[in-house]
Amino acid sequence: MSQKITVIFDIETDDTETIYLGLPIYIKKDVRYMFWSKEDIVERLSKIPRTLEDISIEVFEGVPSTNDFLHEMSLSIENCTDAPYVCRNPQTNVSIKQANIEKELMYPYMDGSVSNEFTIQSTQYQFMLPYEILGSEIRKEYKIIQPDELKAKFPIAYKELMEVKCKSITEKQELDSPDCYRLGNESFLHYIKTPKIIITDHSRLQASYDSTGEHVFSDGVGVVLGDPTLYHYVTAVLNSSISKAFPEIWNRQNMQKRSHLYSEMLKRFPIEFPKSETSETIVSTISRYLIYLNRQKYMEKAYFIPEYQKLIDFYKRISDLLILDIYITDDLDPKLLEILAENITPSDNEFEYSDDINLLIGLQEIQKNILESPDFRRCRFSNEFTNILATLKNNGVW
């Protein structure tokens, strides 16, 4: 017996309820649904056998959030490559002095204090690494710079590290061993300058794709995938609305024992791939759209253009619908996939890292073409799917 089908892309009438603000998706109030509770959804997700660990080379944690190697670049000389760094007292967070620390040892820094959804929001913070990163492989070798070499090649960094060592000692002393400034956890150094996903917790799970791999991060988790073509798809999944259900899974498995994210939690994140290559391509391409749009939003700030957020909301919701179908129902209307595939096409160019404002116009045009497609409002989902949407909405997920 064929399953009863409900039109959810429809013209709004008095007997409809908006399920997704910004998209013409509605549920008929008088339709009887096969009931899906929040517990049912969590149970389905928890039974997905493949995990993030299964598709990763490494899942690892970053540096402590309070660290003597963290500095803030001077705001007054923001764009100067020789800009000084403001050294801060970690207890009071008060600026102490400025120092022109050698830029070869400074790396961009990020944490969950600001939003980092899809792309990393640039900050003034830099992290000093007195290490030499060796090789160009995915997993790098590294060695700490010895005190004599550090003093000769990087005298300002040497002076800063010497003062860190002697801050509790009245009389300054020379650095007699690299152990004086060795990081407690060095494992993340294997993947400096290696592309990765960085996951932080900014009121909720947020994933950003670090395409250069140069960022040092704290209170988060880094993920290096085995297949580099999956980065955009996995980033989209980690940022999707249904990822809000995964803390429930972690609670069931007694894994949320700390106040911040840690690698063992993320290793258990369920990963599902679509049977249709088309769906994966669309999600990956939308992920690239969202990298571009969020980069532009973060860069503009005072000159923020409202269209950025409207487009972010539109494309994120389309991606969410596809991911929900991939993870749970697998019965998406082929007409919808055809419309999306016709308009959302992959590109070999790294357009997401361009600052060309004309790309915004192009993304607006794609949105218009999708919404004005004659068949778009006729697309159908099963009652099962619409019930899941309603349950997620009622539980504050969508």
C-alpha positions, 0 to 999 in steps of 0.5 A: 500500500502506498504511503499517504503523501502531504504537500509541504511546499504549498501556498499559505492558507488559513489551514496551514502552519509555517514549519520553516520561516523563510521557506514556503514549507507548510503542514496541513493541520488536519492531517493525521501523522505517524507520530515521531517523538524526540526520543524516537528521533534520538534513538534513530540517530544513535543507531547509525553505525558509522561515526566521525572517528571512522572517517577521520585520520585524527580527532584531537583537542587543542591548547588550554584557553588560558596560556602564556603564549596567547597574545593580542595583536595591536588594533591600531596597526591591524593590517601591518605585518610587523604589528606589535602584540599586546601581552596580557596578564592571564589572571587580570586580562589587563594589557601589560606591554607591547612587543614586536614578536617575530611573526614566524612564530605567531599563528592565528588563534580561535576559540568558542568566544565568538561565532565560528559557523562554517568559517573562522571569524578572524580575531586579533589574537595570535598564538606563539609557537616556539616550534619548527613544523617539519614536512608537508605531509598530512601528519607533520613532524615538529621540533621545539626550538632550542634556547640558544637558537631561539635567542639568536633567531628570535630574540624578542620571542626569547625575551617574552618566554624568559619573562614568562619563566621568571614572572614569579622570580625577582631576578631574571634568568636565562632559559636553560632548557626547552622544557621551560617553554614546552607546551603541555600537550603537543599532539595538535602540532602534528596537524598544524598547516593541515586542513581540518574542521575545527569544532567549538561550542558557542552556545551550541555546536559550531564547525568551521573549515580551516582550509589552511590548517594554520589556526591554533584553537582552544576548548574545541576539537580538530578533525582531519578527515581521511578523504579531503573531498568530504570536508564541506559535507561533514562541516554542513552536517556538524552545523545542521539543526539535527546536530542539536540532538546529539548532546542527548546521545552523548548523555545516554552514553554518559559522555558529557562529563566535562563543561567543554567539548572533548575528542571522545565526544566528537569521535562518536558523532554519527555520520550518514551519507546519502545514497544519491551522489546528487544530494551529497554534492548539493549539501557540499556546494551549499556548505561552500556558499555558507563559508563565503556568506559567513566570511562576508558577514564577519568582514563587513561588521559595521557595514553589514548588509542584511541580505547576507543573513537572509541568504545564510538562513535560506541556504542553511535551511535547504541544507538542513532539509537534505541532511534530515532526509539523509539521516532519517527518512530517505524519501525526498521528492525527486522533483525537489532534488532536480530543482536544487541540482539544476540551480546549485552546481559545484565549481572547481574555483575556490569562490568561497574565499573570494571577496568579490561582492558580485558573488552575493548577487549570484547567490541571490539569483540562485535563490530566486530561481529556486523559489520561482521554479514552477514545480517548487511549490508542488514538491511533496514529502511524506507524512513521516517527514512532516511529522519529524519537522514538527517534532523538531520545531516543537522541541526548539531544534528548528 
